[in-house]
Amino acid sequence: MLIPKCKKCSKSFKWSTILKASWDWGGLKPVECENCKTVHFIKPIFRIIIILIAFIPVLFEGIIFSTFKSHGLNAYAFWFYPVFGTLLLLLSPFFIRFYIKE
Ligand SMILES: [Zn+2]
């Protein structure tokens, strides 16, 4: 998994730029290449991928929490979802795919 690159000039986008564009309150925002100013749109599939990944721990909740229990880490189980959510948010720019409108 690599940070996406500009489709025209191959310059890598900044992680922070993509993060802001993909988690804007107004929805998915287009990202402009710093180098050649080509506007890139985020593929809607990105949202679906993130939602699917977010549901993975829900499916394995029993296993995850019994692992915490068996290690005597019950007190930390509470932190699992906030930590997982934050990690998913921070890693989301790596899952993003762009397209260019011709
Ligand atoms: Zn470019």
Boltz pocket constraint, residues with backbone or C-beta under 6 A from the ligand:
constraints:
  - pocket:
      binder: B
      contacts: [[A, 6], [A, 7], [A, 8], [A, 9], [A, 10], [A, 11], [A, 33], [A, 34], [A, 35], [A, 36], [A, 37], [A, 38]]
      max_distance: 6.0
